[in-house]
């Protein structure tokens, strides 16, 4: 399995692009916690957004993942103080596994469809240009 690490300075842009490209796409969100084990938070639900909140809490960055199932209230998962954000490839050589290690555990978001390899590499190797 190939892995691409998203640099910290790219996290906000990455979350924006992920939301733009995958809003409405099916995702599975699971969290692996040392004490509680693995929990599935969303199983084949539609992605509504993924946002980096680096302003509301002075001490912690937070990545907020929102999903919803048809005819149900949406779910929100808060990933507190992320350490790294990594894309891993899977089906059809697309990068469809997003791993976020944080204080709150290891969150794995499986995207359907995933990122094509060229776009995934752009996040890791392209620095943001500020206008």
C-alpha positions as CSV (number, residue, x, y, z in Angstrom):
1,X,0.0,0.0,0.0
2,X,1.5,3.4,-1.0
3,X,1.2,6.3,1.4
4,X,1.3,10.0,0.7
5,X,1.6,12.3,3.7
6,X,-0.2,15.7,3.5
7,X,2.1,18.4,4.9
8,X,0.5,20.3,7.9
9,X,0.5,23.6,6.0
10,X,-1.7,21.9,3.3
11,X,-4.3,20.5,5.7
12,X,-6.8,23.4,5.3
13,X,-6.5,23.4,1.5
14,X,-6.7,19.6,1.4
15,X,-9.9,19.6,3.5
16,X,-11.5,22.2,1.2
17,X,-10.6,20.3,-1.9
18,X,-11.7,17.0,-0.4
19,X,-15.1,18.5,0.4
20,X,-15.4,20.1,-3.1
21,X,-14.5,16.9,-4.9
22,X,-16.3,14.3,-2.7
23,X,-19.3,16.0,-1.2
24,X,-22.1,13.5,-1.5
25,X,-19.7,10.6,-2.1
26,X,-20.1,7.5,0.0
27,X,-17.7,7.2,2.9
28,X,-17.0,5.0,5.9
29,X,-15.5,6.6,9.0
30,X,-14.0,4.4,11.7
31,X,-11.9,5.3,14.7
32,X,-9.3,3.1,16.4
33,X,-8.9,3.9,20.0
34,X,-6.3,2.3,22.3
35,X,-8.8,1.5,25.1
36,X,-12.1,1.1,23.3
37,X,-10.9,-0.6,20.1
38,X,-12.4,0.0,16.7
39,X,-15.7,1.8,16.3
40,X,-17.5,2.5,13.0
41,X,-18.9,6.1,13.2
42,X,-20.4,6.2,9.7
43,X,-21.0,3.2,7.4
44,X,-21.5,4.1,3.7
45,X,-22.9,7.5,4.4
46,X,-22.6,10.6,2.2
47,X,-19.8,13.0,3.0
48,X,-21.1,16.5,3.6
49,X,-17.8,18.2,4.6
50,X,-14.4,17.9,6.1
51,X,-13.0,21.1,7.7
52,X,-9.9,22.1,9.5
53,X,-10.7,24.3,12.5
54,X,-7.5,25.9,13.7
55,X,-9.1,29.0,15.2
56,X,-11.9,28.1,17.7
57,X,-9.7,26.4,20.2
58,X,-6.4,28.1,21.2
59,X,-4.8,24.9,22.3
60,X,-5.9,22.4,19.6
61,X,-6.5,22.0,15.9
62,X,-9.6,20.1,15.1
63,X,-10.6,18.3,11.9
64,X,-14.4,18.1,11.7
65,X,-15.9,15.4,9.4
66,X,-19.7,15.6,8.7
67,X,-21.6,12.7,7.1
68,X,-25.3,12.0,6.6
69,X,-27.5,9.1,5.6
70,X,-30.7,9.6,3.5
71,X,-33.6,10.8,5.7
72,X,-31.5,11.0,8.8
73,X,-29.8,13.7,10.9
74,X,-26.2,14.2,10.0
75,X,-23.2,12.9,12.1
76,X,-20.2,15.0,13.1
77,X,-16.9,13.5,14.1
78,X,-14.3,15.7,15.7
79,X,-10.6,14.7,15.4
80,X,-8.8,16.6,18.1
81,X,-5.1,17.7,17.7
82,X,-4.2,15.8,14.5
83,X,-0.6,14.6,14.3
84,X,-0.6,13.5,10.6
85,X,-2.9,13.2,7.6
86,X,-2.0,10.5,5.2
87,X,-3.6,9.1,2.0
88,X,-3.2,5.4,1.3
89,X,-4.0,3.7,-2.0
90,X,-6.4,0.8,-2.3
91,X,-8.9,-0.1,-5.0
92,X,-7.9,0.5,-8.6
93,X,-4.7,2.3,-7.5
94,X,-6.8,5.2,-6.3
95,X,-6.0,6.8,-2.9
96,X,-9.2,6.1,-1.0
97,X,-8.0,5.6,2.6
98,X,-7.5,8.8,4.6
99,X,-5.7,8.1,7.9
100,X,-5.6,10.8,10.5
101,X,-3.7,10.1,13.7
102,X,-4.7,12.4,16.6
103,X,-4.9,12.7,20.3
104,X,-8.5,11.3,20.0
105,X,-7.3,8.1,18.2
106,X,-6.6,7.0,14.6
107,X,-9.4,7.9,12.3
108,X,-9.7,6.1,8.9
109,X,-12.0,7.5,6.3
110,X,-12.6,5.3,3.3
111,X,-13.6,7.3,0.2
112,X,-15.7,6.0,-2.7
113,X,-14.3,6.9,-5.2
114,X,-10.8,7.8,-4.1
115,X,-8.3,10.4,-5.4
116,X,-6.6,9.7,-8.6
117,X,-2.8,9.3,-8.0
118,X,-1.8,12.6,-9.7
119,X,-4.1,14.6,-7.6
120,X,-3.1,12.8,-4.4
121,X,0.6,13.5,-5.2
122,X,-0.2,17.2,-5.8
123,X,-1.2,17.6,-2.2
124,X,2.0,16.3,-0.9
125,X,4.4,18.0,-3.3
126,X,2.8,21.3,-4.3
127,X,3.2,24.2,-1.9
128,X,0.4,26.7,-1.6
129,X,0.8,29.9,-3.6
130,X,-0.6,32.8,-1.7
131,X,-2.1,35.6,-3.9
